[in-house]
């Protein structure tokens, strides 16, 4: 309500999108509140935010869209000669390359799913309360099911290594590509030299 009153959000100002700690329900509540306050004067009021339920003005495909965007960026980088040479990755493409994914929510899960479909190997997954690693790789859907059902990866049966005290330390695990998909400043002055 306060963001709306101050003119900080709206379909033509700043369209909010889902982030950590939000979901389709919360985005629908934001839309409902904005429409209640501005719906009479703004025909596009429902466009004040994305990530709503489809039956509430949301868009099919929104859930995977950010992870798909991450995948597209990685895929294009892996086709670029100068990047492949600079990163010392040998051959172009995602097939056979190893990936550690930091954050396995909407962004990390979907990016992993698309990377895996192109032959990339997800060797590490880092969540806020646990991290897992297996040099042979994981199935993205299976990891996601574990996280959703148990709320942790601490006892994931396919993990060779597990970390629960300092999950972020697994960003230093061996891989071709580190994919940061969670909180901001995950890569910083304190850990960049180790990566």
Secondary structure, 3 states (H helix, E strand, C coil): CHHHHCCCCCCCCCCECCCCCCCHHHHHHHHHHHHHHHCCCCCCHHHHECCCCHHHCCCCCHHHHHHHHHHHHHHHHCCCHHHHHHCCCCCCCCCCCEEEEECCCHHHHHHHHHHHHCCCEEEEEECCCCEEEEEEEECHHHHHHHHHHHCCCCCCCCCCEEECCCHHHHHHCCCCEEEECCCCCCCCCCCHHHC
